[in-house]
Amino acid sequence: MSRIRWIHFSDLHLNLTGTETKRLRENLLEYLDTIVGKIDYAFFTGDIRHAPSGDFPSNAGKEIENICNAIGLPEKRLFIVPGNHDIDRNCSKKNKVINRMLSGENRYKSEDGIILEKDIVCLCKAKKSFYKFVDGVDSKWIYKEQLTDTRNPHFLIITDDFNVIHIDSTLFYSEQRQRDFVVGTYRIQELLEEADANKMTIIMSHYSFDFIEENERRELIALFNDHNVAMWLAGHEHNLLARRQHDLFYEFQAGNLYLEYGARTCFLVGEVDTDSGQGVVESHAWFPQGGWAIYPFLSLNRPDCSKYKFNCKKQKFTSHTENKKADLRNAVHDLLRTNRKLFEIYGPNETNMEDITSEKKKIWNQIINSNIIPNSKKVVELLTENYDVLTERDKEIFVEYQAHINGFIRNHEGNGHVFDAPRFPDDMNKILY
């Protein structure tokens, strides 16, 4: 059993300042020293500077190194990707390539996924300031050669414990294009094939998976399903987030590192058992009146809401039919029970609707996307993968449940509205018995 811990920062914006920002940064190093247990890896998912306020501060590299020293980070365990503030958003050569590749008959296609090397070099011309910052960081912490390679902005580092794939999601960012990004799926496929198949794969990027262009996301989902992709680490949105993406991998977003109204000033600390795949993430946030402390509401359906627990290993059942059915029944009904309990606490039931002062409706809308839909998709996946153990009656119930879930998802993911979507079938509570 090997338990690995990491720390995840994002959106440092080191050239921004202010009274409270100065306080939280001065207190950060002392607080990091109090975190119990060693930190094996550090991930910084971009926006080291704040572009409208000028270039990288001269001491930016030293600020990063101070954090590494405060957590006792081993050498070559710091991983960085650029954010949209770390690049020149008005680079003319880059913008010409973007306009050409995303329009016309010969425009980029995700199913091909190829970006020519000469175009990659032009896209990377916007990263001159970022490369200068990288040069200012002590090479004992980072892989400078890979970070400054203008031909390969995406790259793989195979560590003792993980595959770490760096994706520069800012390649197609510009002042005019601030989402629906292209990354080049063919290069990602190459890196996944080069990765150690016996290790978990962590992908780090400045932007969350949802910011990737739709066709590009579809292709990446297929690739991630083919390989052992466990996590996607991101930032950009200046808020914390822990969720399951497409019932396939876990996405964790760290907040920012300066005081900003409406944002969450925080960082994440994660731990995973690389053998079992079981892990936990917690957030540490800045509270102006109390300093740095564990954020208490990272998860909404756990006994300890400050911790988000996850499992990166796909569920496998024994080959014996009866044992397989029993294991499947337990897994399915655990998910159904969780959804049912969340509905009782926060859902639009008679009790909650009577309380007009309650904020449960707002929480419920969040839980639908963070818990209810992912759990429901997992139920469908488990029953589909183990269809052979279902009785004829189970199969009929399953069809009714799928019709309900398909309508429910469409009604809550902005893909239209199904006015006559069937309700949750009560017999689903009896499936597999």
DRENDO-1510 file (C-alpha; in Angstrom, 1 decimal, always signed):
<recs>
REC; n; res; u; v; w
REC; 1; MET; +0.0; +0.0; +0.0 .
REC; 2; SER; +1.4; +3.4; -1.0 .
REC; 3; ARG; -0.3; +6.6; +0.2 .
REC; 4; ILE; +0.7; +9.7; -1.7 .
REC; 5; ARG; -0.1; +13.3; -0.8 .
REC; 6; TRP; -0.1; +16.4; -3.0 .
REC; 7; ILE; -0.9; +20.1; -2.8 .
REC; 8; HIS; -2.7; +22.0; -5.6 .
REC; 9; PHE; -2.5; +25.7; -6.1 .
REC; 10; SER; -3.8; +27.9; -8.9 .
REC; 11; ASP; -4.3; +31.5; -9.9 .
REC; 12; LEU; -1.6; +33.0; -7.7 .
REC; 13; HIS; -1.6; +36.4; -9.6 .
REC; 14; LEU; +1.6; +37.3; -7.7 .
REC; 15; ASN; +1.8; +40.9; -9.1 .
REC; 16; LEU; -1.5; +41.8; -7.4 .
REC; 17; THR; -1.4; +43.1; -3.9 .
REC; 18; GLY; -3.4; +44.8; -1.2 .
REC; 19; THR; -3.7; +44.7; +2.6 .
REC; 20; GLU; -5.6; +41.5; +2.9 .
REC; 21; THR; -3.8; +39.8; +0.0 .
REC; 22; LYS; -0.4; +40.6; +1.7 .
REC; 23; ARG; -1.8; +39.2; +5.0 .
REC; 24; LEU; -2.9; +35.9; +3.5 .
REC; 25; ARG; +0.3; +35.4; +1.6 .
REC; 26; GLU; +2.5; +36.2; +4.6 .
REC; 27; ASN; +0.5; +33.8; +6.8 .
REC; 28; LEU; +0.5; +31.1; +4.1 .
REC; 29; LEU; +4.1; +29.9; +4.6 .
REC; 30; GLU; +3.7; +29.5; +8.3 .
REC; 31; TYR; +0.4; +27.7; +7.9 .
REC; 32; LEU; +1.8; +25.3; +5.4 .
REC; 33; ASP; +4.4; +24.3; +8.0 .
REC; 34; THR; +1.5; +23.1; +10.3 .
REC; 35; ILE; +0.0; +20.7; +7.7 .
REC; 36; VAL; +0.5; +17.3; +9.2 .
REC; 37; GLY; +2.4; +14.8; +7.1 .
REC; 38; LYS; +4.7; +15.0; +4.2 .
REC; 39; ILE; +3.7; +16.4; +0.8 .
REC; 40; ASP; +5.0; +14.3; -2.1 .
REC; 41; TYR; +4.0; +16.5; -5.1 .
REC; 42; ALA; +3.0; +20.1; -5.8 .
REC; 43; PHE; +0.8; +21.1; -8.8 .
REC; 44; PHE; +0.4; +24.8; -9.9 .
REC; 45; THR; -2.3; +25.1; -12.5 .
REC; 46; GLY; -1.4; +28.5; -13.9 .
REC; 47; ASP; -2.0; +32.3; -13.7 .
REC; 48; ILE; +1.3; +33.0; -11.9 .
REC; 49; ARG; +0.8; +36.7; -12.8 .
REC; 50; HIS; -2.1; +39.0; -13.4 .
REC; 51; ALA; -1.7; +40.2; -17.0 .
REC; 52; PRO; -3.5; +43.6; -16.8 .
REC; 53; SER; -1.2; +44.6; -14.0 .
REC; 54; GLY; +2.0; +44.0; -16.0 .
REC; 55; ASP; +4.7; +41.3; -16.3 .
REC; 56; PHE; +5.7; +38.6; -13.8 .
REC; 57; PRO; +7.2; +40.1; -10.6 .
REC; 58; SER; +11.0; +39.7; -10.5 .
REC; 59; ASN; +10.7; +37.5; -7.3 .
REC; 60; ALA; +7.9; +35.2; -8.7 .
REC; 61; GLY; +10.3; +32.3; -8.9 .
REC; 62; LYS; +11.4; +32.8; -5.4 .
REC; 63; GLU; +7.8; +33.0; -4.2 .
REC; 64; ILE; +7.2; +29.6; -5.7 .
REC; 65; GLU; +10.3; +28.2; -4.2 .
REC; 66; ASN; +9.3; +29.5; -0.7 .
REC; 67; ILE; +6.1; +27.4; -0.9 .
REC; 68; CYS; +8.2; +24.3; -2.0 .
REC; 69; ASN; +10.5; +24.8; +1.0 .
REC; 70; ALA; +7.6; +25.3; +3.4 .
REC; 71; ILE; +6.1; +22.0; +2.6 .
REC; 72; GLY; +9.4; +20.1; +2.4 .
REC; 73; LEU; +8.8; +19.2; -1.2 .
REC; 74; PRO; +11.2; +16.6; -2.7 .
REC; 75; GLU; +13.2; +17.8; -5.7 .
REC; 76; LYS; +11.7; +17.5; -9.2 .
REC; 77; ARG; +8.2; +17.2; -7.7 .
REC; 78; LEU; +6.8; +20.6; -8.7 .
REC; 79; PHE; +4.6; +20.7; -11.8 .
REC; 80; ILE; +3.4; +23.8; -13.5 .
REC; 81; VAL; +1.3; +24.7; -16.5 .
REC; 82; PRO; +0.6; +28.2; -17.9 .
REC; 83; GLY; -2.6; +30.1; -17.4 .
REC; 84; ASN; -4.3; +32.6; -19.7 .
REC; 85; HIS; -2.8; +35.5; -17.7 .
REC; 86; ASP; +0.7; +34.0; -18.2 .
REC; 87; ILE; +0.7; +34.5; -22.0 .
REC; 88; ASP; +0.5; +37.3; -24.5 .
REC; 89; ARG; -3.3; +37.4; -25.3 .
REC; 90; ASN; -2.7; +39.7; -28.3 .
REC; 91; CYS; +0.1; +37.8; -30.1 .
REC; 92; SER; -0.5; +38.4; -33.8 .
REC; 93; LYS; +1.3; +35.3; -35.1 .
REC; 94; LYS; -0.7; +33.1; -32.7 .
REC; 95; ASN; -4.0; +34.7; -33.6 .
REC; 96; LYS; -3.4; +34.2; -37.3 .
REC; 97; VAL; -2.9; +30.5; -36.7 .
REC; 98; ILE; -6.0; +30.3; -34.6 .
REC; 99; ASN; -8.1; +32.0; -37.2 .
REC; 100; ARG; -6.8; +29.8; -40.0 .
REC; 101; MET; -7.2; +26.5; -38.1 .
REC; 102; LEU; -10.7; +27.2; -36.9 .
REC; 103; SER; -12.3; +28.3; -40.1 .
REC; 104; GLY; -12.4; +27.2; -43.8 .
REC; 105; GLU; -12.4; +23.9; -45.5 .
REC; 106; ASN; -9.1; +22.8; -44.0 .
REC; 107; ARG; -10.0; +23.6; -40.4 .
REC; 108; TYR; -8.9; +21.5; -37.5 .
REC; 109; LYS; -10.9; +18.3; -36.8 .
REC; 110; SER; -10.8; +16.6; -33.4 .
REC; 111; GLU; -11.1; +13.2; -34.9 .
REC; 112; ASP; -7.7; +13.8; -36.6 .
REC; 113; GLY; -6.3; +15.9; -33.8 .
REC; 114; ILE; -3.2; +17.0; -35.5 .
REC; 115; ILE; -1.6; +20.4; -35.1 .
REC; 116; LEU; +1.5; +20.9; -37.3 .
REC; 117; GLU; +4.8; +21.6; -35.6 .
REC; 118; LYS; +5.2; +24.9; -37.4 .
REC; 119; ASP; +1.8; +26.0; -36.1 .
REC; 120; ILE; +2.6; +24.8; -32.6 .
REC; 121; VAL; +5.7; +27.0; -32.6 .
REC; 122; CYS; +3.7; +30.0; -33.7 .
REC; 123; LEU; +1.1; +29.3; -31.0 .
REC; 124; CYS; +3.9; +29.2; -28.4 .
REC; 125; LYS; +5.2; +32.6; -29.4 .
REC; 126; ALA; +2.7; +34.0; -26.9 .
REC; 127; LYS; +4.6; +32.3; -24.0 .
REC; 128; LYS; +7.8; +34.4; -24.0 .
REC; 129; SER; +7.1; +35.9; -20.6 .
REC; 130; PHE; +6.1; +32.5; -19.2 .
REC; 131; TYR; +9.4; +31.0; -20.4 .
REC; 132; LYS; +11.3; +33.9; -18.7 .
REC; 133; PHE; +9.5; +33.1; -15.5 .
REC; 134; VAL; +10.4; +29.4; -15.7 .
REC; 135; ASP; +14.0; +30.3; -16.2 .
REC; 136; GLY; +13.8; +32.2; -12.8 .
REC; 137; VAL; +12.8; +29.1; -10.9 .
REC; 138; ASP; +15.5; +26.8; -9.5 .
REC; 139; SER; +15.9; +23.8; -11.8 .
REC; 140; LYS; +16.0; +21.5; -8.8 .
REC; 141; TRP; +12.2; +21.8; -8.6 .
REC; 142; ILE; +11.0; +21.7; -12.1 .
REC; 143; TYR; +11.6; +20.2; -15.6 .
REC; 144; LYS; +12.7; +23.4; -17.4 .
REC; 145; GLU; +13.5; +21.7; -20.7 .
REC; 146; GLN; +10.0; +20.4; -21.1 .
REC; 147; LEU; +8.3; +23.6; -19.9 .
REC; 148; THR; +10.1; +25.7; -22.4 .
REC; 149; ASP; +9.9; +23.3; -25.4 .
REC; 150; THR; +8.1; +25.4; -28.1 .
REC; 151; ARG; +7.4; +22.3; -30.2 .
REC; 152; ASN; +5.8; +20.2; -27.4 .
REC; 153; PRO; +3.6; +22.3; -25.1 .
REC; 154; HIS; +1.9; +19.1; -23.9 .
REC; 155; PHE; +4.3; +16.7; -22.2 .
REC; 156; LEU; +4.5; +13.7; -19.9 .
REC; 157; ILE; +6.5; +13.1; -16.7 .
REC; 158; ILE; +6.4; +9.6; -15.3 .
REC; 159; THR; +7.1; +9.7; -11.6 .
REC; 160; ASP; +7.5; +6.9; -9.1 .
REC; 161; ASP; +3.8; +7.1; -8.4 .
REC; 162; PHE; +1.9; +8.7; -11.2 .
REC; 163; ASN; +1.9; +9.6; -14.9 .
REC; 164; VAL; +1.6; +13.4; -15.0 .
REC; 165; ILE; +0.4; +14.8; -18.3 .
REC; 166; HIS; +0.8; +18.6; -18.7 .
REC; 167; ILE; -1.8; +20.1; -21.1 .
REC; 168; ASP; -1.4; +23.7; -22.2 .
REC; 169; SER; -5.0; +24.6; -22.5 .
REC; 170; THR; -4.2; +28.2; -23.4 .
REC; 171; LEU; -2.9; +27.4; -26.9 .
REC; 172; PHE; -6.0; +28.6; -28.6 .
REC; 173; TYR; -6.8; +31.3; -26.0 .
REC; 174; SER; -7.0; +34.9; -27.2 .
REC; 175; GLU; -8.8; +38.1; -26.2 .
REC; 176; GLN; -11.6; +37.1; -28.6 .
REC; 177; ARG; -11.7; +33.4; -27.7 .
REC; 178; GLN; -12.0; +32.6; -24.0 .
REC; 179; ARG; -13.5; +29.1; -24.1 .
REC; 180; ASP; -14.1; +26.1; -26.4 .
REC; 181; PHE; -10.4; +25.5; -26.6 .
REC; 182; VAL; -8.6; +23.1; -28.9 .
REC; 183; VAL; -5.6; +21.1; -27.4 .
REC; 184; GLY; -4.7; +18.6; -30.2 .
REC; 185; THR; -6.1; +15.2; -29.4 .
REC; 186; TYR; -3.4; +13.3; -31.4 .
REC; 187; ARG; -0.6; +14.6; -29.1 .
REC; 188; ILE; -2.7; +13.7; -26.1 .
REC; 189; GLN; -3.1; +10.2; -27.4 .
REC; 190; GLU; +0.6; +9.8; -27.9 .
REC; 191; LEU; +1.3; +10.8; -24.3 .
REC; 192; LEU; -1.3; +8.4; -23.0 .
REC; 193; GLU; +0.3; +5.6; -24.9 .
REC; 194; GLU; +3.7; +6.6; -23.6 .
REC; 195; ALA; +2.5; +6.6; -20.0 .
REC; 196; ASP; +3.1; +3.7; -17.6 .
REC; 197; ALA; -0.1; +1.6; -17.8 .
REC; 198; ASN; +0.4; +0.3; -14.3 .
REC; 199; LYS; +0.2; +3.8; -12.8 .
REC; 200; MET; -2.6; +6.3; -12.4 .
REC; 201; THR; -2.6; +9.2; -14.8 .
REC; 202; ILE; -3.1; +12.8; -13.6 .
REC; 203; ILE; -3.8; +15.5; -16.2 .
REC; 204; MET; -3.1; +19.0; -15.2 .
REC; 205; SER; -4.4; +22.0; -17.1 .
REC; 206; HIS; -5.2; +25.6; -16.4 .
REC; 207; TYR; -8.8; +25.3; -17.7 .
REC; 208; SER; -11.3; +22.8; -16.5 .
REC; 209; PHE; -12.5; +20.0; -18.8 .
REC; 210; ASP; -15.7; +22.0; -19.6 .
REC; 211; PHE; -13.7; +24.8; -21.3 .
REC; 212; ILE; -12.5; +22.4; -24.0 .
REC; 213; GLU; -14.4; +22.5; -27.3 .
REC; 214; GLU; -17.3; +20.0; -27.5 .
REC; 215; ASN; -15.9; +17.7; -30.2 .
REC; 216; GLU; -12.5; +17.8; -28.6 .
REC; 217; ARG; -14.1; +16.7; -25.3 .
REC; 218; ARG; -15.8; +13.8; -27.0 .
REC; 219; GLU; -12.5; +12.6; -28.4 .
REC; 220; LEU; -10.7; +13.0; -25.1 .
REC; 221; ILE; -13.4; +11.1; -23.2 .
REC; 222; ALA; -12.9; +8.1; -25.6 .
REC; 223; LEU; -9.1; +8.4; -25.0 .
REC; 224; PHE; -9.4; +8.7; -21.3 .
REC; 225; ASN; -11.6; +5.6; -21.3 .
REC; 226; ASP; -9.0; +3.7; -23.2 .
REC; 227; HIS; -6.3; +4.6; -20.7 .
REC; 228; ASN; -5.9; +4.8; -16.9 .
REC; 229; VAL; -6.8; +8.5; -16.5 .
REC; 230; ALA; -7.7; +9.1; -12.9 .
REC; 231; MET; -7.8; +12.9; -12.3 .
REC; 232; TRP; -7.9; +16.3; -14.0 .
REC; 233; LEU; -6.4; +19.2; -12.0 .
REC; 234; ALA; -7.4; +22.7; -13.0 .
REC; 235; GLY; -8.0; +26.3; -11.9 .
REC; 236; HIS; -9.0; +29.5; -13.7 .
REC; 237; GLU; -12.5; +29.9; -12.1 .
REC; 238; HIS; -11.2; +31.2; -8.8 .
REC; 239; ASN; -13.4; +28.7; -6.9 .
REC; 240; LEU; -13.0; +25.2; -5.5 .
REC; 241; LEU; -14.6; +22.2; -7.1 .
REC; 242; ALA; -14.5; +18.4; -6.6 .
REC; 243; ARG; -16.6; +16.2; -8.9 .
REC; 244; ARG; -16.8; +13.2; -11.2 .
REC; 245; GLN; -16.6; +14.0; -14.9 .
REC; 246; HIS; -18.6; +11.7; -17.2 .
REC; 247; ASP; -18.4; +9.0; -14.6 .
REC; 248; LEU; -14.8; +8.5; -15.8 .
REC; 249; PHE; -12.3; +10.7; -14.0 .
REC; 250; TYR; -12.3; +13.1; -11.1 .
REC; 251; GLU; -11.8; +16.8; -11.6 .
REC; 252; PHE; -10.4; +19.0; -8.9 .
REC; 253; GLN; -10.2; +22.8; -9.2 .
REC; 254; ALA; -8.3; +25.0; -6.7 .
REC; 255; GLY; -9.3; +28.6; -6.0 .
REC; 256; ASN; -7.0; +31.7; -6.2 .
REC; 257; LEU; -4.3; +33.1; -4.0 .
REC; 258; TYR; -5.3; +36.7; -3.5 .
REC; 259; LEU; -8.4; +38.4; -2.0 .
REC; 260; GLU; -11.1; +38.8; -4.6 .
REC; 261; TYR; -14.8; +39.5; -3.9 .
REC; 262; GLY; -17.0; +36.5; -4.9 .
REC; 263; ALA; -14.0; +34.1; -5.2 .
REC; 264; ARG; -12.6; +31.4; -3.0 .
REC; 265; THR; -9.1; +32.0; -1.8 .
REC; 266; CYS; -7.9; +28.5; -1.1 .
REC; 267; PHE; -5.7; +25.5; -2.1 .
REC; 268; LEU; -6.3; +21.8; -2.1 .
REC; 269; VAL; -4.5; +18.9; -0.4 .
REC; 270; GLY; -5.1; +15.4; -1.7 .
REC; 271; GLU; -4.2; +11.9; -0.7 .
REC; 272; VAL; -4.6; +8.7; -2.6 .
REC; 273; ASP; -3.7; +5.0; -2.1 .
REC; 274; THR; -2.1; +4.1; -5.4 .
REC; 275; ASP; -2.9; +0.4; -4.9 .
REC; 276; SER; -6.6; +0.6; -4.1 .
REC; 277; GLY; -7.4; +3.9; -5.8 .
REC; 278; GLN; -9.1; +5.3; -2.7 .
REC; 279; GLY; -8.4; +8.9; -1.9 .
REC; 280; VAL; -9.6; +12.1; -0.2 .
REC; 281; VAL; -9.3; +15.8; -1.0 .
REC; 282; GLU; -9.7; +18.7; +1.4 .
REC; 283; SER; -9.6; +22.5; +0.9 .
REC; 284; HIS; -7.7; +25.0; +3.0 .
REC; 285; ALA; -9.2; +28.5; +2.7 .
REC; 286; TRP; -8.4; +32.0; +3.9 .
REC; 287; PHE; -10.8; +33.5; +6.4 .
REC; 288; PRO; -9.9; +37.2; +7.1 .
REC; 289; GLN; -11.0; +37.1; +10.7 .
REC; 290; GLY; -9.5; +33.7; +11.4 .
REC; 291; GLY; -6.7; +33.1; +9.0 .
REC; 292; TRP; -6.0; +29.9; +7.1 .
REC; 293; ALA; -8.2; +26.9; +8.0 .
REC; 294; ILE; -9.8; +23.8; +6.5 .
REC; 295; TYR; -12.8; +24.8; +4.4 .
REC; 296; PRO; -15.9; +23.0; +5.9 .
REC; 297; PHE; -18.1; +22.5; +2.9 .
REC; 298; LEU; -16.2; +20.8; +0.1 .
REC; 299; SER; -18.7; +17.9; +0.0 .
REC; 300; LEU; -22.4; +18.0; +0.8 .
REC; 301; ASN; -23.2; +14.4; +1.3 .
REC; 302; ARG; -20.6; +13.0; +3.7 .
REC; 303; PRO; -20.5; +12.7; +7.4 .
REC; 304; ASP; -17.5; +15.0; +7.3 .
REC; 305; CYS; -18.4; +17.6; +4.7 .
REC; 306; SER; -14.8; +19.0; +4.7 .
REC; 307; LYS; -13.5; +15.9; +2.9 .
REC; 308; TYR; -14.3; +14.7; -0.6 .
REC; 309; LYS; -13.7; +11.0; -0.9 .
REC; 310; PHE; -13.1; +9.2; -4.2 .
REC; 311; ASN; -12.0; +6.0; -5.7 .
REC; 312; CYS; -10.1; +5.9; -9.0 .
REC; 313; LYS; -10.4; +2.2; -9.6 .
REC; 314; LYS; -13.3; +0.8; -11.7 .
REC; 315; GLN; -15.5; -1.5; -9.7 .
REC; 316; LYS; -15.1; -5.1; -10.5 .
REC; 317; PHE; -17.3; -8.0; -9.4 .
REC; 318; THR; -16.6; -11.7; -8.8 .
REC; 319; SER; -17.2; -14.2; -11.5 .
REC; 320; HIS; -19.6; -16.4; -9.5 .
REC; 321; THR; -23.1; -15.4; -10.6 .
REC; 322; GLU; -24.7; -15.2; -7.1 .
REC; 323; ASN; -21.7; -13.3; -5.6 .
REC; 324; LYS; -21.7; -11.1; -8.7 .
REC; 325; LYS; -25.3; -10.3; -8.3 .
REC; 326; ALA; -25.0; -9.6; -4.6 .
REC; 327; ASP; -22.1; -7.2; -5.1 .
REC; 328; LEU; -23.9; -5.5; -8.0 .
REC; 329; ARG; -27.0; -5.1; -5.8 .
REC; 330; ASN; -25.1; -3.5; -3.0 .
REC; 331; ALA; -23.3; -1.1; -5.3 .
REC; 332; VAL; -26.5; -0.1; -7.1 .
REC; 333; HIS; -28.6; +0.4; -4.0 .
REC; 334; ASP; -25.8; +2.3; -2.2 .
REC; 335; LEU; -26.0; +4.9; -5.1 .
REC; 336; LEU; -29.8; +4.9; -5.0 .
REC; 337; ARG; -29.9; +5.3; -1.3 .
REC; 338; THR; -27.5; +8.3; -1.5 .
REC; 339; ASN; -29.7; +10.0; -4.1 .
REC; 340; ARG; -32.9; +9.3; -2.1 .
REC; 341; LYS; -31.4; +10.7; +1.1 .
REC; 342; LEU; -30.2; +13.8; -0.7 .
REC; 343; PHE; -33.7; +14.3; -2.2 .
REC; 344; GLU; -35.2; +14.0; +1.3 .
REC; 345; ILE; -32.8; +16.6; +2.7 .
REC; 346; TYR; -32.7; +19.2; -0.1 .
REC; 347; GLY; -35.1; +18.1; -2.9 .
REC; 348; PRO; -38.4; +19.8; -3.9 .
REC; 349; ASN; -40.5; +17.6; -1.6 .
REC; 350; GLU; -43.6; +18.8; +0.3 .
REC; 351; THR; -41.7; +19.6; +3.5 .
REC; 352; ASN; -39.0; +21.7; +1.8 .
REC; 353; MET; -41.4; +23.5; -0.4 .
REC; 354; GLU; -43.4; +24.7; +2.6 .
REC; 355; ASP; -40.4; +26.6; +4.0 .
REC; 356; ILE; -40.2; +29.7; +1.8 .
REC; 357; THR; -37.1; +31.0; +3.7 .
REC; 358; SER; -35.0; +27.9; +3.0 .
REC; 359; GLU; -32.0; +28.0; +0.7 .
REC; 360; LYS; -32.4; +24.2; +0.0 .
REC; 361; LYS; -33.6; +24.9; -3.5 .
REC; 362; LYS; -30.3; +26.5; -4.4 .
REC; 363; ILE; -28.3; +23.7; -2.8 .
REC; 364; TRP; -30.5; +21.1; -4.5 .
REC; 365; ASN; -29.7; +22.6; -8.0 .
REC; 366; GLN; -26.0; +22.3; -7.2 .
REC; 367; ILE; -26.4; +18.7; -5.9 .
REC; 368; ILE; -28.2; +17.6; -9.0 .
REC; 369; ASN; -25.1; +18.2; -11.1 .
REC; 370; SER; -22.5; +17.3; -8.5 .
REC; 371; ASN; -24.2; +14.1; -7.1 .
REC; 372; ILE; -27.6; +13.0; -8.4 .
REC; 373; ILE; -26.8; +12.9; -12.1 .
REC; 374; PRO; -23.3; +11.3; -11.7 .
REC; 375; ASN; -24.7; +8.7; -9.3 .
REC; 376; SER; -27.6; +7.9; -11.7 .
REC; 377; LYS; -25.2; +7.5; -14.6 .
REC; 378; LYS; -23.1; +5.1; -12.5 .
REC; 379; VAL; -26.2; +3.0; -11.8 .
REC; 380; VAL; -26.9; +2.8; -15.6 .
REC; 381; GLU; -23.2; +1.9; -16.2 .
REC; 382; LEU; -23.2; -0.8; -13.6 .
REC; 383; LEU; -26.4; -2.4; -14.8 .
REC; 384; THR; -25.4; -2.2; -18.4 .
REC; 385; GLU; -22.0; -3.8; -17.7 .
REC; 386; ASN; -23.6; -6.6; -15.7 .
REC; 387; TYR; -26.8; -7.1; -17.8 .
REC; 388; ASP; -26.3; -10.8; -17.8 .
REC; 389; VAL; -27.3; -11.2; -14.1 .
REC; 390; LEU; -30.6; -9.3; -14.5 .
REC; 391; THR; -33.9; -11.2; -14.5 .
REC; 392; GLU; -36.5; -10.4; -17.1 .
REC; 393; ARG; -38.4; -8.2; -14.6 .
REC; 394; ASP; -35.1; -6.4; -13.7 .
REC; 395; LYS; -34.6; -5.6; -17.3 .
REC; 396; GLU; -38.1; -4.1; -17.6 .
REC; 397; ILE; -37.4; -2.0; -14.5 .
REC; 398; PHE; -34.1; -0.9; -15.9 .
REC; 399; VAL; -35.7; +0.3; -19.2 .
REC; 400; GLU; -38.1; +2.5; -17.1 .
REC; 401; TYR; -35.3; +3.8; -15.0 .
REC; 402; GLN; -33.2; +4.7; -18.1 .
REC; 403; ALA; -36.2; +6.6; -19.6 .
REC; 404; HIS; -36.5; +8.5; -16.3 .
REC; 405; ILE; -32.8; +9.4; -16.1 .
REC; 406; ASN; -32.6; +10.4; -19.8 .
REC; 407; GLY; -35.4; +12.9; -19.3 .
REC; 408; PHE; -34.1; +14.1; -15.9 .
REC; 409; ILE; -30.6; +14.8; -17.4 .
REC; 410; ARG; -32.0; +16.7; -20.3 .
REC; 411; ASN; -34.2; +18.8; -18.0 .
REC; 412; HIS; -31.2; +19.8; -15.8 .
REC; 413; GLU; -28.2; +20.0; -18.2 .
REC; 414; GLY; -29.6; +22.6; -20.6 .
REC; 415; ASN; -30.2; +20.2; -23.5 .
REC; 416; GLY; -33.9; +20.9; -23.9 .
REC; 417; HIS; -36.9; +20.0; -21.8 .
REC; 418; VAL; -38.8; +16.8; -21.7 .
REC; 419; PHE; -42.3; +17.8; -20.3 .
REC; 420; ASP; -43.5; +14.2; -20.1 .
REC; 421; ALA; -40.4; +12.6; -18.7 .
REC; 422; PRO; -41.4; +9.6; -16.6 .
REC; 423; ARG; -41.0; +9.8; -12.8 .
REC; 424; PHE; -38.6; +7.6; -10.9 .
REC; 425; PRO; -40.0; +4.0; -11.0 .
REC; 426; ASP; -40.7; +2.8; -7.5 .
REC; 427; ASP; -39.8; -0.7; -8.5 .
REC; 428; MET; -36.2; +0.4; -9.0 .
REC; 429; ASN; -35.9; +0.1; -5.2 .
REC; 430; LYS; -36.6; -3.7; -5.7 .
REC; 431; ILE; -34.2; -4.3; -8.6 .
REC; 432; LEU; -31.8; -7.3; -8.2 .
REC; 433; TYR; -33.8; -8.7; -5.2 .
</recs>
